[in-house]
Amino acid sequence: MDVGHRELSLRRQCELLGLSRASLYYEPVGEGTEDLAIMQKIDAEYTEHPFYGSRRMTAWLWTQGYEVNRKRVRRLMGVMGLEAIYARPRTTVASRGHRKYPYLLRGVSIDRVDQVWSADITYIPMVGGFMYLTATIDWYSRYVVGWRLSNTLDGSFCTEMLDAVLATGKPEVFNTDQGVQFTAEGFTSRLSKAGVSISMDGRGRCLDNVFVERLWRSVKYEDVYLRGYETVPELERGLAAYFRFYNEGRLHQSLEYQTPAEVYHGNGSTNGDKCVVKKPTKVV
């Protein structure tokens, strides 16, 4: 793209190409070539087996020919924002500035759109680097309400996404994990002011947020791993196209082979079927 076009402003060029202006200044985060290869392996294996911690991931990497120690794997998983989902002893103390919110959805019947939205962050591998992706999904319809990319785990891209999705509507409950991006006052205060109840997963239990975890698996296996994106604008265009397909073209078995958009916007019906959140279910 010619960002120096004399007749069109930079903002207008971004609008025409369907890009966010901020993404023009993004560069994917870099690591050494070997570390990037290891991180791509970790990402694919974690997507399949999110209960793998650094110890088991290290052992698995050895079976793949990577003779790495656990300290290195733990560091790379930290960079990627990954942790195992199993419950474990409480070894860390939350910041005093962060209010603790309970998980509100266990045993709750999910039977309507805009009843529950949830958000999460995932690592996106690229050729020569990586980015972070956050998205908000409606639990009942599986509709992706909004998403943003960032080359850092700074919480600003999460609050920007939240502002955008709240401008289109609001849920009764908004569920996240206990990551610092979502426990920050700037994030929770926006939800409180909008009259939205805040729900947070138990620490180390990402499958409390199972629907967005399923979304990440779809995004990676159906788009990211296949495309091998090299630049951030290319990644953003690709994800925009994929999310349009996911919302408007991808038929979901759980929705009786309707699209999320049909159910979310009221053009489809699930015949009154209800989803009761009891325990993590098999990812399909």
PyRosetta script that sets phi, psi and omega in degrees:
from pyrosetta import init, pose_from_sequence

init()
pose = pose_from_sequence("MDVGHRELSLRRQCELLGLSRASLYYEPVGEGTEDLAIMQKIDAEYTEHPFYGSRRMTAWLWTQGYEVNRKRVRRLMGVMGLEAIYARPRTTVASRGHRKYPYLLRGVSIDRVDQVWSADITYIPMVGGFMYLTATIDWYSRYVVGWRLSNTLDGSFCTEMLDAVLATGKPEVFNTDQGVQFTAEGFTSRLSKAGVSISMDGRGRCLDNVFVERLWRSVKYEDVYLRGYETVPELERGLAAYFRFYNEGRLHQSLEYQTPAEVYHGNGSTNGDKCVVKKPTKVV")
pose.set_psi(1, 137.0)
pose.set_omega(1, 178.1)
pose.set_phi(2, -87.2)
pose.set_psi(2, 95.4)
pose.set_omega(2, -178.2)
pose.set_phi(3, -73.5)
pose.set_psi(3, -3.8)
pose.set_omega(3, 179.5)
pose.set_phi(4, -101.6)
pose.set_psi(4, 19.0)
pose.set_omega(4, -179.2)
pose.set_phi(5, -57.4)
pose.set_psi(5, 129.5)
pose.set_omega(5, -172.3)
pose.set_phi(6, -81.4)
pose.set_psi(6, -19.3)
pose.set_omega(6, -175.9)
pose.set_phi(7, -99.0)
pose.set_psi(7, -24.1)
pose.set_omega(7, -179.0)
pose.set_phi(8, -112.5)
pose.set_psi(8, 135.5)
pose.set_omega(8, 176.5)
pose.set_phi(9, -69.3)
pose.set_psi(9, 159.4)
pose.set_omega(9, 178.2)
pose.set_phi(10, -59.4)
pose.set_psi(10, -39.1)
pose.set_omega(10, 179.8)
pose.set_phi(11, -63.1)
pose.set_psi(11, -42.1)
pose.set_omega(11, -179.1)
pose.set_phi(12, -68.4)
pose.set_psi(12, -38.5)
pose.set_omega(12, 177.4)
pose.set_phi(13, -60.6)
pose.set_psi(13, -40.5)
pose.set_omega(13, 178.1)
pose.set_phi(14, -64.2)
pose.set_psi(14, -40.6)
pose.set_omega(14, 179.6)
pose.set_phi(15, -62.8)
pose.set_psi(15, -41.9)
pose.set_omega(15, -178.2)
pose.set_phi(16, -67.2)
pose.set_psi(16, -32.4)
pose.set_omega(16, -179.1)
pose.set_phi(17, -91.2)
pose.set_psi(17, -3.5)
pose.set_omega(17, 179.8)
pose.set_phi(18, 72.3)
pose.set_psi(18, 28.9)
pose.set_omega(18, -179.0)
pose.set_phi(19, -110.0)
pose.set_psi(19, 152.9)
pose.set_omega(19, 169.8)
pose.set_phi(20, -80.6)
pose.set_psi(20, 143.6)
pose.set_omega(20, -177.4)
pose.set_phi(21, -61.9)
pose.set_psi(21, -36.7)
pose.set_omega(21, -177.6)
pose.set_phi(22, -61.4)
pose.set_psi(22, -30.8)
pose.set_omega(22, -175.3)
pose.set_phi(23, -66.7)
pose.set_psi(23, -20.8)
pose.set_omega(23, 179.1)
pose.set_phi(24, -64.1)
pose.set_psi(24, -26.1)
pose.set_omega(24, -176.2)
pose.set_phi(25, -99.4)
pose.set_psi(25, -1.4)
pose.set_omega(25, 177.9)
pose.set_phi(26, -77.8)
pose.set_psi(26, 141.3)
pose.set_omega(26, 164.7)
pose.set_phi(27, -121.2)
pose.set_psi(27, 140.1)
pose.set_omega(27, 177.6)
pose.set_phi(28, -60.9)
pose.set_psi(28, 144.6)
pose.set_omega(28, 178.6)
pose.set_phi(29, -64.8)
pose.set_psi(29, 137.9)
pose.set_omega(29, -178.0)
pose.set_phi(30, -106.4)
pose.set_psi(30, 153.1)
pose.set_omega(30, 171.1)
pose.set_phi(31, -141.5)
pose.set_psi(31, 175.5)
pose.set_omega(31, 174.7)
pose.set_phi(32, -63.7)
pose.set_psi(32, 155.6)
pose.set_omega(32, -176.9)
pose.set_phi(33, -56.0)
pose.set_psi(33, -43.8)
pose.set_omega(33, -179.1)
pose.set_phi(34, -67.3)
pose.set_psi(34, -41.9)
pose.set_omega(34, 178.8)
pose.set_phi(35, -62.8)
pose.set_psi(35, -39.4)
pose.set_omega(35, 178.2)
pose.set_phi(36, -62.8)
pose.set_psi(36, -38.9)
pose.set_omega(36, 178.3)
pose.set_phi(37, -65.3)
pose.set_psi(37, -41.4)
pose.set_omega(37, 178.4)
pose.set_phi(38, -65.3)
pose.set_psi(38, -41.5)
pose.set_omega(38, -179.1)
pose.set_phi(39, -64.5)
pose.set_psi(39, -36.3)
pose.set_omega(39, 176.8)
pose.set_phi(40, -66.3)
pose.set_psi(40, -38.5)
pose.set_omega(40, 175.6)
pose.set_phi(41, -64.0)
pose.set_psi(41, -45.2)
pose.set_omega(41, 179.3)
pose.set_phi(42, -60.4)
pose.set_psi(42, -44.1)
pose.set_omega(42, -178.0)
pose.set_phi(43, -60.5)
pose.set_psi(43, -46.3)
pose.set_omega(43, -178.8)
pose.set_phi(44, -65.2)
pose.set_psi(44, -41.0)
pose.set_omega(44, -178.8)
pose.set_phi(45, -71.6)
pose.set_psi(45, -38.4)
pose.set_omega(45, 178.8)
pose.set_phi(46, -66.6)
pose.set_psi(46, -35.4)
pose.set_omega(46, 177.2)
pose.set_phi(47, -61.8)
pose.set_psi(47, -35.8)
pose.set_omega(47, 178.0)
pose.set_phi(48, -80.3)
pose.set_psi(48, -38.4)
pose.set_omega(48, -174.1)
pose.set_phi(49, -132.5)
pose.set_psi(49, 77.5)
pose.set_omega(49, -175.2)
pose.set_phi(50, -70.7)
pose.set_psi(50, -0.3)
pose.set_omega(50, 175.3)
pose.set_phi(51, -88.9)
pose.set_psi(51, 0.3)
pose.set_omega(51, 178.5)
pose.set_phi(52, -76.0)
pose.set_psi(52, 122.2)
pose.set_omega(52, 170.5)
pose.set_phi(53, -91.8)
pose.set_psi(53, -172.8)
pose.set_omega(53, -175.3)
pose.set_phi(54, -65.6)
pose.set_psi(54, -33.9)
pose.set_omega(54, -178.6)
pose.set_phi(55, -65.5)
pose.set_psi(55, -50.5)
pose.set_omega(55, -178.5)
pose.set_phi(56, -69.8)
pose.set_psi(56, -35.5)
pose.set_omega(56, 178.9)
pose.set_phi(57, -64.3)
pose.set_psi(57, -38.7)
pose.set_omega(57, 177.6)
pose.set_phi(58, -61.4)
pose.set_psi(58, -45.3)
pose.set_omega(58, 179.4)
pose.set_phi(59, -62.5)
pose.set_psi(59, -39.8)
pose.set_omega(59, 179.6)
pose.set_phi(60, -66.4)
pose.set_psi(60, -40.1)
pose.set_omega(60, 179.6)
pose.set_phi(61, -62.0)
pose.set_psi(61, -35.1)
pose.set_omega(61, 176.5)
pose.set_phi(62, -61.6)
pose.set_psi(62, -36.6)
pose.set_omega(62, 178.8)
pose.set_phi(63, -68.7)
pose.set_psi(63, -18.3)
pose.set_omega(63, 179.6)
pose.set_phi(64, -96.1)
pose.set_psi(64, 3.9)
pose.set_omega(64, 177.5)
pose.set_phi(65, 93.9)
pose.set_psi(65, 9.3)
pose.set_omega(65, 179.0)
pose.set_phi(66, -103.4)
pose.set_psi(66, 105.7)
pose.set_omega(66, -177.1)
pose.set_phi(67, -86.6)
pose.set_psi(67, 76.7)
pose.set_omega(67, -175.9)
pose.set_phi(68, -111.5)
pose.set_psi(68, 153.8)
pose.set_omega(68, 176.6)
pose.set_phi(69, -94.1)
pose.set_psi(69, 165.0)
pose.set_omega(69, -174.9)
pose.set_phi(70, -64.1)
pose.set_psi(70, -34.5)
pose.set_omega(70, -179.8)
pose.set_phi(71, -59.2)
pose.set_psi(71, -42.7)
pose.set_omega(71, 179.6)
pose.set_phi(72, -66.9)
pose.set_psi(72, -43.6)
pose.set_omega(72, 179.7)
pose.set_phi(73, -63.3)
pose.set_psi(73, -42.1)
pose.set_omega(73, 179.1)
pose.set_phi(74, -61.5)
pose.set_psi(74, -40.9)
pose.set_omega(74, 178.3)
pose.set_phi(75, -63.6)
pose.set_psi(75, -45.4)
pose.set_omega(75, -178.3)
pose.set_phi(76, -66.5)
pose.set_psi(76, -39.1)
pose.set_omega(76, 176.7)
pose.set_phi(77, -65.0)
pose.set_psi(77, -33.5)
pose.set_omega(77, 176.1)
pose.set_phi(78, -65.1)
pose.set_psi(78, -43.0)
pose.set_omega(78, 176.9)
pose.set_phi(79, -60.0)
pose.set_psi(79, -37.2)
pose.set_omega(79, -178.2)
pose.set_phi(80, -80.7)
pose.set_psi(80, -9.7)
pose.set_omega(80, -179.4)
pose.set_phi(81, 75.8)
pose.set_psi(81, 31.2)
pose.set_omega(81, -175.8)
pose.set_phi(82, -107.0)
pose.set_psi(82, 144.1)
pose.set_omega(82, 169.0)
pose.set_phi(83, -148.9)
pose.set_psi(83, 155.1)
pose.set_omega(83, -179.8)
pose.set_phi(84, -67.9)
pose.set_psi(84, 152.5)
pose.set_omega(84, -174.6)
pose.set_phi(85, -86.4)
pose.set_psi(85, -10.8)
pose.set_omega(85, -173.9)
pose.set_phi(86, -68.8)
pose.set_psi(86, 150.5)
pose.set_omega(86, 175.7)
pose.set_phi(87, -68.8)
pose.set_psi(87, 147.6)
pose.set_omega(87, -178.1)
pose.set_phi(88, -151.9)
pose.set_psi(88, 166.9)
pose.set_omega(88, -179.7)
pose.set_phi(89, -58.8)
pose.set_psi(89, 149.1)
pose.set_omega(89, -178.3)
pose.set_phi(90, -75.6)
pose.set_psi(90, 107.1)
pose.set_omega(90, -175.8)
pose.set_phi(91, -112.3)
pose.set_psi(91, -7.4)
pose.set_omega(91, 179.3)
pose.set_phi(92, -127.9)
pose.set_psi(92, 156.0)
pose.set_omega(92, 179.7)
pose.set_phi(93, -114.8)
pose.set_psi(93, 128.7)
pose.set_omega(93, -179.7)
pose.set_phi(94, -65.0)
pose.set_psi(94, 152.2)
pose.set_omega(94, 177.8)
pose.set_phi(95, -58.7)
pose.set_psi(95, 139.8)
pose.set_omega(95, -179.5)
pose.set_phi(96, -63.0)
pose.set_psi(96, -22.3)
pose.set_omega(96, -179.2)
pose.set_phi(97, -80.1)
pose.set_psi(97, -5.6)
pose.set_omega(97, -177.2)
pose.set_phi(98, -107.6)
pose.set_psi(98, 120.5)
pose.set_omega(98, 176.2)
pose.set_phi(99, -71.3)
pose.set_psi(99, 142.4)
pose.set_omega(99, 177.7)
pose.set_phi(100, -90.2)
pose.set_psi(100, 131.4)
pose.set_omega(100, 178.4)
pose.set_phi(101, -114.9)
pose.set_psi(101, 138.5)
pose.set_omega(101, -179.4)
pose.set_phi(102, -78.1)
pose.set_psi(102, 162.0)
pose.set_omega(102, 172.5)
pose.set_phi(103, -82.0)
pose.set_psi(103, 117.7)
pose.set_omega(103, -170.3)
pose.set_phi(104, -97.2)
pose.set_psi(104, -1.6)
pose.set_omega(104, -163.8)
pose.set_phi(105, -109.9)
pose.set_psi(105, -1.4)
pose.set_omega(105, -179.7)
pose.set_phi(106, -67.9)
pose.set_psi(106, 123.6)
pose.set_omega(106, -179.5)
pose.set_phi(107, 80.7)
pose.set_psi(107, 3.3)
pose.set_omega(107, -178.5)
pose.set_phi(108, -84.8)
pose.set_psi(108, 135.8)
pose.set_omega(108, 176.6)
pose.set_phi(109, -82.0)
pose.set_psi(109, 120.3)
pose.set_omega(109, 179.1)
pose.set_phi(110, -95.7)
pose.set_psi(110, 104.6)
pose.set_omega(110, -170.5)
pose.set_phi(111, -131.8)
pose.set_psi(111, 15.7)
pose.set_omega(111, 179.7)
pose.set_phi(112, -160.1)
pose.set_psi(112, 156.1)
pose.set_omega(112, 177.6)
pose.set_phi(113, -70.8)
pose.set_psi(113, 154.8)
pose.set_omega(113, 180.0)
pose.set_phi(114, 60.6)
pose.set_psi(114, 17.8)
pose.set_omega(114, 172.8)
pose.set_phi(115, -79.8)
pose.set_psi(115, -47.7)
pose.set_omega(115, 179.4)
pose.set_phi(116, -136.4)
pose.set_psi(116, 126.9)
pose.set_omega(116, 166.8)
pose.set_phi(117, -111.7)
pose.set_psi(117, 154.0)
pose.set_omega(117, 173.1)
pose.set_phi(118, -142.1)
pose.set_psi(118, 157.9)
pose.set_omega(118, -179.3)
pose.set_phi(119, -135.7)
pose.set_psi(119, 155.3)
pose.set_omega(119, 178.9)
pose.set_phi(120, -158.1)
pose.set_psi(120, 172.3)
pose.set_omega(120, 178.2)
pose.set_phi(121, -124.5)
pose.set_psi(121, 141.3)
pose.set_omega(121, 175.3)
pose.set_phi(122, -137.3)
pose.set_psi(122, 158.3)
pose.set_omega(122, 178.6)
pose.set_phi(123, -84.6)
pose.set_psi(123, 134.3)
pose.set_omega(123, 178.9)
pose.set_phi(124, -118.7)
pose.set_psi(124, 109.7)
pose.set_omega(124, 179.4)
pose.set_phi(125, -73.5)
pose.set_psi(125, 144.0)
pose.set_omega(125, 176.7)
pose.set_phi(126, -133.4)
pose.set_psi(126, 168.1)
pose.set_omega(126, 174.0)
pose.set_phi(127, -71.2)
pose.set_psi(127, 112.9)
pose.set_omega(127, 178.2)
pose.set_phi(128, 86.2)
pose.set_psi(128, 9.2)
pose.set_omega(128, 179.4)
pose.set_phi(129, 172.6)
pose.set_psi(129, -160.3)
pose.set_omega(129, 179.1)
pose.set_phi(130, -159.5)
pose.set_psi(130, 163.6)
pose.set_omega(130, 177.2)
pose.set_phi(131, -133.7)
pose.set_psi(131, 173.4)
pose.set_omega(131, 174.2)
pose.set_phi(132, -117.2)
pose.set_psi(132, 141.3)
pose.set_omega(132, -179.2)
pose.set_phi(133, -122.5)
pose.set_psi(133, 133.5)
pose.set_omega(133, 171.2)
pose.set_phi(134, -121.0)
pose.set_psi(134, 147.9)
pose.set_omega(134, -179.5)
pose.set_phi(135, -148.9)
pose.set_psi(135, 155.7)
pose.set_omega(135, 174.4)
pose.set_phi(136, -117.1)
pose.set_psi(136, 132.3)
pose.set_omega(136, -177.8)
pose.set_phi(137, -127.4)
pose.set_psi(137, 142.3)
pose.set_omega(137, 173.5)
pose.set_phi(138, -84.5)
pose.set_psi(138, 123.4)
pose.set_omega(138, -172.9)
pose.set_phi(139, -63.6)
pose.set_psi(139, -42.2)
pose.set_omega(139, -173.0)
pose.set_phi(140, -67.8)
pose.set_psi(140, -45.5)
pose.set_omega(140, -174.7)
pose.set_phi(141, -97.2)
pose.set_psi(141, -12.6)
pose.set_omega(141, -173.1)
pose.set_phi(142, 66.9)
pose.set_psi(142, 15.6)
pose.set_omega(142, -177.4)
pose.set_phi(143, -74.3)
pose.set_psi(143, 130.4)
pose.set_omega(143, 176.6)
pose.set_phi(144, -81.9)
pose.set_psi(144, 110.0)
pose.set_omega(144, -174.5)
pose.set_phi(145, -77.7)
pose.set_psi(145, -33.5)
pose.set_omega(145, 179.8)
pose.set_phi(146, -172.7)
pose.set_psi(146, 163.8)
pose.set_omega(146, -179.4)
pose.set_phi(147, -157.4)
pose.set_psi(147, 160.8)
pose.set_omega(147, 177.6)
pose.set_phi(148, -149.4)
pose.set_psi(148, 153.2)
pose.set_omega(148, 174.6)
pose.set_phi(149, -111.1)
pose.set_psi(149, 153.0)
pose.set_omega(149, 174.6)
pose.set_phi(150, -152.9)
pose.set_psi(150, 154.6)
pose.set_omega(150, 174.1)
pose.set_phi(151, -100.8)
pose.set_psi(151, 10.0)
pose.set_omega(151, 172.6)
pose.set_phi(152, -139.5)
pose.set_psi(152, 165.4)
pose.set_omega(152, 176.5)
pose.set_phi(153, -93.0)
pose.set_psi(153, 16.5)
pose.set_omega(153, 172.7)
pose.set_phi(154, -59.1)
pose.set_psi(154, 138.7)
pose.set_omega(154, -172.4)
pose.set_phi(155, -71.8)
pose.set_psi(155, -5.2)
pose.set_omega(155, -175.0)
pose.set_phi(156, -62.3)
pose.set_psi(156, -34.9)
pose.set_omega(156, -178.5)
pose.set_phi(157, -71.6)
pose.set_psi(157, -24.6)
pose.set_omega(157, 175.5)
pose.set_phi(158, -73.7)
pose.set_psi(158, -40.9)
pose.set_omega(158, 178.9)
pose.set_phi(159, -70.6)
pose.set_psi(159, -32.9)
pose.set_omega(159, 175.3)
pose.set_phi(160, -63.0)
pose.set_psi(160, -42.8)
pose.set_omega(160, 177.1)
pose.set_phi(161, -63.8)
pose.set_psi(161, -42.8)
pose.set_omega(161, -178.8)
pose.set_phi(162, -61.1)
pose.set_psi(162, -43.7)
pose.set_omega(162, 177.7)
pose.set_phi(163, -58.7)
pose.set_psi(163, -41.0)
pose.set_omega(163, -178.1)
pose.set_phi(164, -66.4)
pose.set_psi(164, -44.2)
pose.set_omega(164, -177.0)
pose.set_phi(165, -73.1)
pose.set_psi(165, -34.6)
pose.set_omega(165, 178.2)
pose.set_phi(166, -69.9)
pose.set_psi(166, -19.6)
pose.set_omega(166, 175.9)
pose.set_phi(167, -73.5)
pose.set_psi(167, -17.5)
pose.set_omega(167, -179.4)
pose.set_phi(168, -99.4)
pose.set_psi(168, -16.1)
pose.set_omega(168, -177.5)
pose.set_phi(169, 162.8)
pose.set_psi(169, -171.0)
pose.set_omega(169, 176.9)
pose.set_phi(170, -154.2)
pose.set_psi(170, 150.2)
pose.set_omega(170, 177.5)
pose.set_phi(171, -91.3)
pose.set_psi(171, 171.8)
pose.set_omega(171, 171.9)
pose.set_phi(172, -77.8)
pose.set_psi(172, -38.6)
pose.set_omega(172, -179.4)
pose.set_phi(173, -131.3)
pose.set_psi(173, 139.1)
pose.set_omega(173, 175.7)
pose.set_phi(174, -119.7)
pose.set_psi(174, 121.3)
pose.set_omega(174, -175.9)
pose.set_phi(175, -110.9)
pose.set_psi(175, 136.9)
pose.set_omega(175, 176.2)
pose.set_phi(176, -143.0)
pose.set_psi(176, 177.6)
pose.set_omega(176, 168.5)
pose.set_phi(177, -86.9)
pose.set_psi(177, -171.5)
pose.set_omega(177, -176.8)
pose.set_phi(178, -97.7)
pose.set_psi(178, 25.5)
pose.set_omega(178, 176.4)
pose.set_phi(179, -62.4)
pose.set_psi(179, 152.8)
pose.set_omega(179, -175.5)
pose.set_phi(180, -62.0)
pose.set_psi(180, -26.2)
pose.set_omega(180, 179.6)
pose.set_phi(181, -65.7)
pose.set_psi(181, -32.7)
pose.set_omega(181, -175.1)
pose.set_phi(182, -97.5)
pose.set_psi(182, -20.2)
pose.set_omega(182, 177.0)
pose.set_phi(183, -89.7)
pose.set_psi(183, -9.2)
pose.set_omega(183, -179.2)
pose.set_phi(184, -62.1)
pose.set_psi(184, 145.5)
pose.set_omega(184, -178.9)
pose.set_phi(185, -57.8)
pose.set_psi(185, -36.2)
pose.set_omega(185, -179.6)
pose.set_phi(186, -62.3)
pose.set_psi(186, -28.4)
pose.set_omega(186, 179.3)
pose.set_phi(187, -85.8)
pose.set_psi(187, -52.8)
pose.set_omega(187, -175.3)
pose.set_phi(188, -67.0)
pose.set_psi(188, -32.5)
pose.set_omega(188, -179.4)
pose.set_phi(189, -66.3)
pose.set_psi(189, -33.6)
pose.set_omega(189, 177.1)
pose.set_phi(190, -63.3)
pose.set_psi(190, -41.5)
pose.set_omega(190, 179.0)
pose.set_phi(191, -67.5)
pose.set_psi(191, -43.2)
pose.set_omega(191, 180.0)
pose.set_phi(192, -61.7)
pose.set_psi(192, -43.2)
pose.set_omega(192, 179.8)
pose.set_phi(193, -65.0)
pose.set_psi(193, -28.5)
pose.set_omega(193, 179.1)
pose.set_phi(194, -84.0)
pose.set_psi(194, -2.9)
pose.set_omega(194, 179.5)
pose.set_phi(195, 78.1)
pose.set_psi(195, 26.3)
pose.set_omega(195, -178.0)
pose.set_phi(196, -99.6)
pose.set_psi(196, 132.8)
pose.set_omega(196, 175.8)
pose.set_phi(197, -73.9)
pose.set_psi(197, 137.8)
pose.set_omega(197, -176.6)
pose.set_phi(198, -103.1)
pose.set_psi(198, 128.3)
pose.set_omega(198, 178.2)
pose.set_phi(199, -123.8)
pose.set_psi(199, 138.9)
pose.set_omega(199, 179.0)
pose.set_phi(200, -132.0)
pose.set_psi(200, 138.9)
pose.set_omega(200, 179.3)
pose.set_phi(201, -61.0)
pose.set_psi(201, 154.5)
pose.set_omega(201, 169.6)
pose.set_phi(202, -64.6)
pose.set_psi(202, 144.5)
pose.set_omega(202, -178.1)
pose.set_phi(203, -59.2)
pose.set_psi(203, 132.0)
pose.set_omega(203, -179.9)
pose.set_phi(204, 77.2)
pose.set_psi(204, 18.5)
pose.set_omega(204, -177.7)
pose.set_phi(205, -132.5)
pose.set_psi(205, 70.0)
pose.set_omega(205, -175.7)
pose.set_phi(206, -67.0)
pose.set_psi(206, -19.8)
pose.set_omega(206, 179.9)
pose.set_phi(207, -77.7)
pose.set_psi(207, -0.9)
pose.set_omega(207, 165.0)
pose.set_phi(208, -62.9)
pose.set_psi(208, -21.6)
pose.set_omega(208, -179.7)
pose.set_phi(209, -110.0)
pose.set_psi(209, 48.2)
pose.set_omega(209, -165.7)
pose.set_phi(210, -61.7)
pose.set_psi(210, -32.5)
pose.set_omega(210, -175.0)
pose.set_phi(211, -69.1)
pose.set_psi(211, -38.7)
pose.set_omega(211, 178.0)
pose.set_phi(212, -74.0)
pose.set_psi(212, -28.6)
pose.set_omega(212, 174.2)
pose.set_phi(213, -64.6)
pose.set_psi(213, -38.4)
pose.set_omega(213, 175.7)
pose.set_phi(214, -65.0)
pose.set_psi(214, -37.4)
pose.set_omega(214, 177.8)
pose.set_phi(215, -60.1)
pose.set_psi(215, -45.3)
pose.set_omega(215, -179.1)
pose.set_phi(216, -60.1)
pose.set_psi(216, -40.0)
pose.set_omega(216, 179.4)
pose.set_phi(217, -62.9)
pose.set_psi(217, -41.7)
pose.set_omega(217, 179.0)
pose.set_phi(218, -64.8)
pose.set_psi(218, -46.4)
pose.set_omega(218, -178.8)
pose.set_phi(219, -58.2)
pose.set_psi(219, -43.8)
pose.set_omega(219, -174.6)
pose.set_phi(220, -75.4)
pose.set_psi(220, -46.8)
pose.set_omega(220, -176.5)
pose.set_phi(221, -77.3)
pose.set_psi(221, -27.2)
pose.set_omega(221, -177.7)
pose.set_phi(222, -96.4)
pose.set_psi(222, -10.1)
pose.set_omega(222, -178.4)
pose.set_phi(223, -141.1)
pose.set_psi(223, -66.4)
pose.set_omega(223, -169.3)
pose.set_phi(224, -59.3)
pose.set_psi(224, -49.8)
pose.set_omega(224, -178.4)
pose.set_phi(225, -66.1)
pose.set_psi(225, -28.5)
pose.set_omega(225, -178.8)
pose.set_phi(226, -79.9)
pose.set_psi(226, -33.1)
pose.set_omega(226, -171.6)
pose.set_phi(227, -85.7)
pose.set_psi(227, -37.4)
pose.set_omega(227, -177.3)
pose.set_phi(228, 61.4)
pose.set_psi(228, 59.0)
pose.set_omega(228, -175.9)
pose.set_phi(229, -63.7)
pose.set_psi(229, 139.9)
pose.set_omega(229, -177.5)
pose.set_phi(230, -106.1)
pose.set_psi(230, -33.8)
pose.set_omega(230, -178.0)
pose.set_phi(231, -122.4)
pose.set_psi(231, 158.8)
pose.set_omega(231, -179.2)
pose.set_phi(232, -66.9)
pose.set_psi(232, -45.4)
pose.set_omega(232, 176.3)
pose.set_phi(233, -58.5)
pose.set_psi(233, -37.7)
pose.set_omega(233, 177.8)
pose.set_phi(234, -64.5)
pose.set_psi(234, -43.1)
pose.set_omega(234, 177.9)
pose.set_phi(235, -62.8)
pose.set_psi(235, -43.6)
pose.set_omega(235, -177.9)
pose.set_phi(236, -66.2)
pose.set_psi(236, -40.9)
pose.set_omega(236, 176.5)
pose.set_phi(237, -63.5)
pose.set_psi(237, -42.8)
pose.set_omega(237, -179.3)
pose.set_phi(238, -63.6)
pose.set_psi(238, -43.1)
pose.set_omega(238, 179.2)
pose.set_phi(239, -67.8)
pose.set_psi(239, -37.0)
pose.set_omega(239, 177.3)
pose.set_phi(240, -60.2)
pose.set_psi(240, -42.8)
pose.set_omega(240, 179.0)
pose.set_phi(241, -67.0)
pose.set_psi(241, -40.8)
pose.set_omega(241, -179.0)
pose.set_phi(242, -65.6)
pose.set_psi(242, -44.3)
pose.set_omega(242, -178.9)
pose.set_phi(243, -66.3)
pose.set_psi(243, -31.5)
pose.set_omega(243, 172.8)
pose.set_phi(244, -62.8)
pose.set_psi(244, -44.5)
pose.set_omega(244, 177.3)
pose.set_phi(245, -62.8)
pose.set_psi(245, -45.3)
pose.set_omega(245, -178.2)
pose.set_phi(246, -59.1)
pose.set_psi(246, -44.1)
pose.set_omega(246, -177.7)
pose.set_phi(247, -76.0)
pose.set_psi(247, -41.1)
pose.set_omega(247, -167.8)
pose.set_phi(248, -109.4)
pose.set_psi(248, -14.8)
pose.set_omega(248, -175.5)
pose.set_phi(249, -126.1)
pose.set_psi(249, -21.7)
pose.set_omega(249, -174.7)
pose.set_phi(250, -84.5)
pose.set_psi(250, 117.6)
pose.set_omega(250, -179.8)
pose.set_phi(251, -81.0)
pose.set_psi(251, 131.9)
pose.set_omega(251, -177.5)
pose.set_phi(252, -108.2)
pose.set_psi(252, 127.4)
pose.set_omega(252, 178.5)
pose.set_phi(253, -59.1)
pose.set_psi(253, -40.0)
pose.set_omega(253, -178.7)
pose.set_phi(254, -67.3)
pose.set_psi(254, -16.5)
pose.set_omega(254, 178.1)
pose.set_phi(255, -103.8)
pose.set_psi(255, 21.0)
pose.set_omega(255, -177.9)
pose.set_phi(256, 58.7)
pose.set_psi(256, 42.8)
pose.set_omega(256, 176.9)
pose.set_phi(257, 59.0)
pose.set_psi(257, 38.7)
pose.set_omega(257, 168.9)
pose.set_phi(258, -107.8)
pose.set_psi(258, 168.5)
pose.set_omega(258, 176.5)
pose.set_phi(259, -90.9)
pose.set_psi(259, 156.3)
pose.set_omega(259, 175.4)
pose.set_phi(260, -56.4)
pose.set_psi(260, -38.5)
pose.set_omega(260, -179.1)
pose.set_phi(261, -63.6)
pose.set_psi(261, -39.5)
pose.set_omega(261, 179.2)
pose.set_phi(262, -61.7)
pose.set_psi(262, -42.7)
pose.set_omega(262, -179.4)
pose.set_phi(263, -73.9)
pose.set_psi(263, -44.0)
pose.set_omega(263, -176.0)
pose.set_phi(264, -64.7)
pose.set_psi(264, -40.9)
pose.set_omega(264, -177.0)
pose.set_phi(265, -90.5)
pose.set_psi(265, 6.1)
pose.set_omega(265, 173.2)
pose.set_phi(266, 85.1)
pose.set_psi(266, 12.7)
pose.set_omega(266, -179.7)
pose.set_phi(267, -92.7)
pose.set_psi(267, -3.8)
pose.set_omega(267, 179.2)
pose.set_phi(268, -128.5)
pose.set_psi(268, 177.7)
pose.set_omega(268, -179.4)
pose.set_phi(269, -144.7)
pose.set_psi(269, 142.8)
pose.set_omega(269, 174.6)
pose.set_phi(270, -106.8)
pose.set_psi(270, 19.0)
pose.set_omega(270, 176.6)
pose.set_phi(271, 55.2)
pose.set_psi(271, 33.5)
pose.set_omega(271, 175.3)
pose.set_phi(272, 76.8)
pose.set_psi(272, 5.4)
pose.set_omega(272, 178.7)
pose.set_phi(273, -61.6)
pose.set_psi(273, 142.4)
pose.set_omega(273, -178.9)
pose.set_phi(274, -119.0)
pose.set_psi(274, 145.9)
pose.set_omega(274, 174.6)
pose.set_phi(275, -105.1)
pose.set_psi(275, 117.2)
pose.set_omega(275, 177.6)
pose.set_phi(276, -101.3)
pose.set_psi(276, 121.3)
pose.set_omega(276, -177.8)
pose.set_phi(277, -79.9)
pose.set_psi(277, 107.8)
pose.set_omega(277, -179.7)
pose.set_phi(278, -115.5)
pose.set_psi(278, -57.3)
pose.set_omega(278, -177.1)
pose.set_phi(279, -153.8)
pose.set_psi(279, 162.1)
pose.set_omega(279, 179.2)
pose.set_phi(280, -55.1)
pose.set_psi(280, 137.1)
pose.set_omega(280, 179.1)
pose.set_phi(281, -113.0)
pose.set_psi(281, 164.9)
pose.set_omega(281, -178.4)
pose.set_phi(282, -63.0)
pose.set_psi(282, 133.8)
pose.set_omega(282, 179.5)
pose.set_phi(283, -74.2)
pose.set_psi(283, 129.3)
pose.set_omega(283, 179.4)
pose.set_phi(284, -124.6)
pose.dump_pdb("model.pdb")
